[in-house]
Amino acid sequence: MSKTLLVVTAHPDDESMGPGGTIARCAAEGVRVVLVCATRGEAGKAGDPPVCAREELPRVREAELRAAAAVLGIAEIHFLGYMDGRLAEADEAEAAAAVAVHMAAAGAGVVVTFPPGGISGHPDHQAISRVTERAFHQARQAGRGLPERLYYWTLRPALMRDVFRREPVHPLDAAVTAEIDVTGFVETKIAAVRHHRTQHLSWERVFRGFPPQIRRTLGRETFYRAFPPADPAVRVEDSLWG
Ligand SMILES: [Zn+2]
């Protein structure tokens, strides 16, 4: 299978807050990781006290993402240039075509994106999940069977309750067919998260100062294989390449 992983997200910080440990581990093991990010996060907060003026947010968040990506070992970043908070209103076919171009150009073997409920329930996360799934099947049709696998980054129900204090938005947001041991990459992930300085309110709320029990939790990242369909009753995979 092609040793290229394509990660498709909605905002700068999704890659670090989400599957950051797995990205870092894959990169450390020689996988080429390419990131496609739909927006520059211009609708996000600027921090308290503000790290920058609101109008500087797209430029500052892009720089934060580039710094975090360097820590995680991401080789390439592509922005789709959509407006933060407006992705669900975008033409889905057009967005999927754009993502499919990146899948083909990267020669991606494995694609990772948000699950249908978007984990936090953010409409941009839900939209990029739909767009990526559509792009995946388009790219496969055109690309001699590449990409081969599509995974959603997920959170187990207990973790979902602990982090977001509610039930999963969609059952697949909490479904697990792969569990990756990223114990050795927790500090890398935390370092990447901390580069998103404008978003400190959000990661301070979620990770609560990274106490030992949160660090333990961060040592395992979970995924659901959307294609080819996986049967979790058979075996939980310990690699996205297994
Ligand atoms: Zn996001």
Residues whose N, C-alpha, C, O or C-beta is under 5 A from the ligand:
A	BS01	ZN	A10 H11 D14
